[in-house]
């Protein structure tokens, strides 16, 4: 299969069957299937991410990469009257699929961008969400994506991440998941061996709240970009 223009090499080589091939959307865009892939936990993890983002969502929200299932429509429903949601993806086929799922009247803008090179202004979003994205990336791209997400986030804003995590040693799905990830999603094992914080840019000023789900099989991180010291040092005025 020839590589389509603009698609990163790793994505074409590793995930052509899930996202790149024209038939991928036909196969995977089924709510029951994405729930099955997550062992029946899609709704729990979706709602955990959405609740961390809050409601209503004022200002600008950025979702990095499209998601199979109803995550984005549910996220769009939370936008405040004057809020907005931007969704970026490097694959036109994924953006077209998402467009079909969204309410035409909603304030959602779809943009073709590379997650590791967003091209947006610094500090231009109140919040950013990465829903099951980091495990699909080689380390260099993962680091770039996290760096970009924090760069475009405003001081005081939050980066919400939901993804795989190393399950407890006694977890009955541990050997099964290890085989699945090594066979089909080889980059995901990085999240078993390392904390997401290890991939953040050096010197970044953040606060991290981490919650594990399903005995450690999944994780949610709420990363708050700390205010700049010049802002923090300003005297309070009523």
N, C-alpha and C positions, 0 to 999 in steps of 0.2 A: 504493500500500500504506500503510495507516494506521500511524502510529508507536505501538508498544507502550509502555505506561506504564513509566517508570523507565529506559528505554534512553537513553543520551546521544545527543544529536542527531547528532554526528559519526559515531557508530557506526551509527546507522540509515541515514544518508545514504550512507556510504562502504562499509560492510561488511554491508549487509542480505543480500546474496547469498551471503556466506560463513559468517555466524554467526547472523544474526537470523531469517531466513526458516525456517519449519518444514522445508522440504526441504533446507536447507543441510547439516544433519547427515547426511542420507541420501546426499548427494553426496560430502562431504569426509571422512567418517569411514571411510577406507580406508587401511590402512598403506602400500600400494603407491603411493597417490596422494600422500600427504604426502611420501613419499620422492622421488617424481618431481618435485614442486614444488621440492624442495631439490636437484635434479639428482643424486639418488642419495646424498646426504650426510646423510640424517636420522639414521641410526644413529651415524655418527661424531660429529655435533653433540650428539645426545642423550647419548651416553656421555661426551663432554667435559664437559658440564654436570654429569652425575651424579658423575663422578670428582672434579670440583672440590668438590662438596658433601661427598664422602667416604662411608664406610661402616664400621660401622653408624652411623646417624644418631641420636644421643642428643638428648634435649631436644625442643624444638619447631621444626618446619620449616614454612615458609609458601611455597606456590606461588601466585603472583598470576596469575590467568587460566587457564582450561582450555586444553588443547592437543589437537588431533587426533593420533591415533596412540597409541603405547604409552608415551609419556614418563611420565605420572603413575603407571601401574601399576608401572613399573620403579622409579620413585622410592619408591613405597610399600613395595616389597620391601626397601629399604635401611633402613627405620626399625628402630631397636633395640627390644628387648622393651618398654621403658618410654618409647619415643619416640613422637611423634605428628606427623601431617602434616595441616595445614589447607590447603584449596584454596578460593580465592575467585574469583568471577566475577560480573559485573553481569547476565548473561543466564541466566535460569532454564533455558532450553532447553539451554544448554551444561553446566550443572550436572547436569541429568537425564541427558544423554548420558554424562558422565563416570561417574556413579553406576552405569550399566549395565556399564561396563568394569572396575570395581573389585571386588576380592574383598570380600564382605560382612563377612568376619572381620577385615579390615585396620583399622588405627587411623587412618582418614582421615575428616576432618570437612569437609563441603562447606558453604560459606556464601555467600550472595548479598551481595556488597559491591562498592563502586566502588573501583577500584585507586587513585584519587587521593584517596580519603577512606575509609580502611580501618576506622576506628573502634575499633582495638585499642589496648591500653595501650602506653605507651612501653616500649622495651627488653623486649619480651615474647617474642622469638624468637631462637633461636641462629643461624638461617640463613634467607635468603629467596632465591627463584629466580624470574627473569623469563625465560621461554623464548620467544623470537620474539614479544614483546609490544610493545616500545617503538616499533617501526617502524609500528605500527598506530595511533599516537596523534598528535594535533596537539601542538604544542610545549607549550602550557600544561598539557595533561593529562599529557604525558610528564614534565614537571618535577614536577608534583604527585605522580605515581606514584613517582618516584625519591625524592622527599622523604619520602613515607610509608614506603617500604621501609626507608630508613635510620632513620626515627624508631622503627619497631617493632623494629629490630634491636638486640640487646644489644651493649654495648661488647665488642670482640674478635670479634664475629660477622661472618659473610660474606654479602655479596649477590652472587649469581652471575647473570650476564647472558649470554645467547647471542642473537645477532641478526645482521641484515645489516650489511655494511660496504662501503665503496667499493673495488671490485676494482682490481688493477693496470691501468695504461693499456693494456697489451698483452693483457689477459685476453680470450679469444675470446667469453666470455659477456657482456662489459661492455655492448655496445650492445643486446643482447637484454634483459638485465636492466634496463637503463635504460628501455626501452620498456615492459616488463611493470610495473615499479614505478610509473612515471608514469601508466600507464593504469589500474591496478587498486589500487595502494597508494601514493597520492601522498605520504603523510606519511613514507614510507620514505626518500625522497631526503634528508631531514634527516640521516640517518645516513651518507650519502655526503659531505655537506658539513661535518659537524661531528663531533667526538669526543663520545662519551657523557658524558665528564667535564664538558663544557661545559653540560650540562643538570642537573648536580648542584646542590643548594642551596649558596648562598654560605657560606663559612666552615666547611663540614663537614670534620671531621678524619677522613680516610680514606687508606688505601693502595690503589693500583690495580695489578693485574697484568693485562696484556692479551696475548692470543694471537690471531693471525689464521689463518684456514683457507682453503684453496682459492685461494691467491694473492690473499688479501684480500677475497674475496667474502663471508665470514662472520667474525665476531669473537666471542671469549669474554672477558668481564671478570670478575675476582674482586676485589670491592671489600671491603676489610676496614675495619670501623668501629673506629677507634682507641679505646683505653681512655681514660677520663676522667683528666685530669691528677691529680686527687685520689687516684685509685686507683693510678696509676703511681708516685706519689711515696711511697707507703707502704713502709716498710722491709720487706725480705724476712725471713721467719721460717721455719725448718725445721719 
